[in-house]
Amino acid sequence: MANRIETRNARVVSTFIGKEDHGIPTCSVRLDYGGSVQSFGGWDLRHYGYAMIQGILDAVGAESWETLQGMHVRARCESTKIYALGHIIEDRWYAPEEARP
């Protein structure tokens, strides 16, 4: 059976900005759907840069990266991937694959 993209409510349980195993700068947001967790991110910030971080903050309505933890958000996702992160109430989304120059 093929995975189906759905919109799910979630709470941000942790965030990360730093370098992955090979020294590539990256960021991620870990979401809890109420019993299961999934990470959004892992993209190479050398290509996406600060625009990715700002896109996430703008979409979910956060003032800073540090205030993301504990926020309620929405995710457009399937079991293996999150495609977009959005505001819990308003129709604002950040989809990195659509935003990339």
ZADO-1210 file (C-alpha; in nm, 4 decimals, padded with zeros to 6 digits):
<atoms>
<atom x="00.0000" y="00.0000" z="00.0000" code="MET" pos="1"/>
<atom x="00.1358" y="00.3426" z="-00.0945" code="ALA" pos="2"/>
<atom x="00.1956" y="00.6070" z="00.1677" code="ASN" pos="3"/>
<atom x="-00.0665" y="00.8793" z="00.1813" code="ARG" pos="4"/>
<atom x="00.0132" y="01.2455" z="00.2513" code="ILE" pos="5"/>
<atom x="-00.1955" y="01.3779" z="00.5379" code="GLU" pos="6"/>
<atom x="-00.2053" y="01.6828" z="00.7634" code="THR" pos="7"/>
<atom x="-00.1347" y="01.6064" z="01.1289" code="ARG" pos="8"/>
<atom x="-00.1219" y="01.8178" z="01.4422" code="ASN" pos="9"/>
<atom x="00.1989" y="01.7890" z="01.6417" code="ALA" pos="10"/>
<atom x="00.4015" y="01.9415" z="01.9237" code="ARG" pos="11"/>
<atom x="00.7661" y="02.0389" z="01.8745" code="VAL" pos="12"/>
<atom x="00.9656" y="01.8336" z="02.1259" code="VAL" pos="13"/>
<atom x="01.3164" y="01.9391" z="02.0222" code="SER" pos="14"/>
<atom x="01.5145" y="02.1392" z="01.7692" code="THR" pos="15"/>
<atom x="01.8668" y="02.1232" z="01.6327" code="PHE" pos="16"/>
<atom x="02.0991" y="02.3590" z="01.4475" code="ILE" pos="17"/>
<atom x="02.4513" y="02.2337" z="01.3954" code="GLY" pos="18"/>
<atom x="02.6634" y="01.9974" z="01.1893" code="LYS" pos="19"/>
<atom x="02.5700" y="01.6467" z="01.0900" code="GLU" pos="20"/>
<atom x="02.8163" y="01.3543" z="01.0948" code="ASP" pos="21"/>
<atom x="03.0126" y="01.4749" z="00.7908" code="HIS" pos="22"/>
<atom x="03.0366" y="01.8372" z="00.9075" code="GLY" pos="23"/>
<atom x="02.7530" y="01.9648" z="00.6898" code="ILE" pos="24"/>
<atom x="02.5500" y="02.2440" z="00.8572" code="PRO" pos="25"/>
<atom x="02.1874" y="02.1437" z="00.9067" code="THR" pos="26"/>
<atom x="01.8779" y="02.2014" z="01.1171" code="CYS" pos="27"/>
<atom x="01.5813" y="01.9907" z="01.2232" code="SER" pos="28"/>
<atom x="01.2587" y="02.0050" z="01.4203" code="VAL" pos="29"/>
<atom x="01.1405" y="01.6896" z="01.6004" code="ARG" pos="30"/>
<atom x="00.7621" y="01.6496" z="01.6195" code="LEU" pos="31"/>
<atom x="00.5445" y="01.4413" z="01.8507" code="ASP" pos="32"/>
<atom x="00.2071" y="01.3439" z="01.7062" code="TYR" pos="33"/>
<atom x="00.0852" y="01.2101" z="02.0395" code="GLY" pos="34"/>
<atom x="00.2619" y="00.8790" z="02.0640" code="GLY" pos="35"/>
<atom x="00.4801" y="00.8765" z="01.7559" code="SER" pos="36"/>
<atom x="00.7635" y="01.1121" z="01.6609" code="VAL" pos="37"/>
<atom x="00.9111" y="01.2276" z="01.3316" code="GLN" pos="38"/>
<atom x="01.1829" y="01.4758" z="01.2338" code="SER" pos="39"/>
<atom x="01.1497" y="01.7581" z="00.9834" code="PHE" pos="40"/>
<atom x="01.4793" y="01.8801" z="00.8465" code="GLY" pos="41"/>
<atom x="01.8244" y="01.7497" z="00.7828" code="GLY" pos="42"/>
<atom x="01.8764" y="01.9646" z="00.4735" code="TRP" pos="43"/>
<atom x="02.2135" y="02.1104" z="00.3862" code="ASP" pos="44"/>
<atom x="02.2070" y="02.4718" z="00.5061" code="LEU" pos="45"/>
<atom x="02.4858" y="02.5559" z="00.2610" code="ARG" pos="46"/>
<atom x="02.2138" y="02.5366" z="-00.0069" code="HIS" pos="47"/>
<atom x="01.9096" y="02.6562" z="00.1880" code="TYR" pos="48"/>
<atom x="02.0831" y="02.8909" z="00.4319" code="GLY" pos="49"/>
<atom x="01.9081" y="03.1194" z="00.6714" code="TYR" pos="50"/>
<atom x="01.6043" y="03.1346" z="00.4406" code="ALA" pos="51"/>
<atom x="01.5097" y="02.7869" z="00.5589" code="MET" pos="52"/>
<atom x="01.5277" y="02.8777" z="00.9252" code="ILE" pos="53"/>
<atom x="01.3322" y="03.1993" z="00.8650" code="GLN" pos="54"/>
<atom x="01.0771" y="03.0101" z="00.6551" code="GLY" pos="55"/>
<atom x="01.0085" y="02.7675" z="00.9395" code="ILE" pos="56"/>
<atom x="00.9836" y="03.0493" z="01.1960" code="LEU" pos="57"/>
<atom x="00.7482" y="03.2541" z="00.9761" code="ASP" pos="58"/>
<atom x="00.5238" y="02.9591" z="00.8946" code="ALA" pos="59"/>
<atom x="00.4675" y="02.8474" z="01.2528" code="VAL" pos="60"/>
<atom x="00.4677" y="03.1960" z="01.4074" code="GLY" pos="61"/>
<atom x="00.7791" y="03.1628" z="01.6233" code="ALA" pos="62"/>
<atom x="00.9925" y="03.4614" z="01.7209" code="GLU" pos="63"/>
<atom x="01.3150" y="03.2596" z="01.7449" code="SER" pos="64"/>
<atom x="01.4513" y="02.9086" z="01.7000" code="TRP" pos="65"/>
<atom x="01.4595" y="02.8672" z="02.0765" code="GLU" pos="66"/>
<atom x="01.0847" y="02.9301" z="02.1093" code="THR" pos="67"/>
<atom x="00.9939" y="02.6478" z="01.8706" code="LEU" pos="68"/>
<atom x="01.0216" y="02.3816" z="02.1412" code="GLN" pos="69"/>
<atom x="00.6793" y="02.3194" z="02.2929" code="GLY" pos="70"/>
<atom x="00.4871" y="02.4890" z="02.0098" code="MET" pos="71"/>
<atom x="00.1912" y="02.3202" z="01.8462" code="HIS" pos="72"/>
<atom x="00.2220" y="02.2984" z="01.4679" code="VAL" pos="73"/>
<atom x="00.0836" y="02.1059" z="01.1713" code="ARG" pos="74"/>
<atom x="00.2751" y="01.8773" z="00.9405" code="ALA" pos="75"/>
<atom x="00.1980" y="01.7631" z="00.5861" code="ARG" pos="76"/>
<atom x="00.3490" y="01.4202" z="00.6011" code="CYS" pos="77"/>
<atom x="00.3431" y="01.0537" z="00.5266" code="GLU" pos="78"/>
<atom x="00.4935" y="00.7790" z="00.7367" code="SER" pos="79"/>
<atom x="00.8451" y="00.8303" z="00.5982" code="THR" pos="80"/>
<atom x="00.8657" y="01.2050" z="00.5293" code="LYS" pos="81"/>
<atom x="00.7414" y="01.5481" z="00.6347" code="ILE" pos="82"/>
<atom x="00.6877" y="01.7684" z="00.3298" code="TYR" pos="83"/>
<atom x="00.5827" y="02.0916" z="00.5019" code="ALA" pos="84"/>
<atom x="00.5553" y="02.2448" z="00.8448" code="LEU" pos="85"/>
<atom x="00.2715" y="02.4845" z="00.9197" code="GLY" pos="86"/>
<atom x="00.0973" y="02.7105" z="01.1676" code="HIS" pos="87"/>
<atom x="-00.1438" y="02.5276" z="01.3977" code="ILE" pos="88"/>
<atom x="-00.4424" y="02.7477" z="01.3008" code="ILE" pos="89"/>
<atom x="-00.3561" y="02.9763" z="01.0099" code="GLU" pos="90"/>
<atom x="-00.2955" y="02.8547" z="00.6559" code="ASP" pos="91"/>
<atom x="00.0808" y="02.9296" z="00.6569" code="ARG" pos="92"/>
<atom x="00.3264" y="02.6616" z="00.5516" code="TRP" pos="93"/>
<atom x="00.6945" y="02.6135" z="00.4844" code="TYR" pos="94"/>
<atom x="00.7861" y="02.3447" z="00.2307" code="ALA" pos="95"/>
<atom x="01.1626" y="02.3438" z="00.1691" code="PRO" pos="96"/>
<atom x="01.1424" y="02.1606" z="-00.1620" code="GLU" pos="97"/>
<atom x="00.9087" y="02.4307" z="-00.2954" code="GLU" pos="98"/>
<atom x="01.1112" y="02.7196" z="-00.1488" code="ALA" pos="99"/>
<atom x="01.4547" y="02.6158" z="-00.2715" code="ARG" pos="100"/>
<atom x="01.5961" y="02.8543" z="-00.5344" code="PRO" pos="101"/>
</atoms>
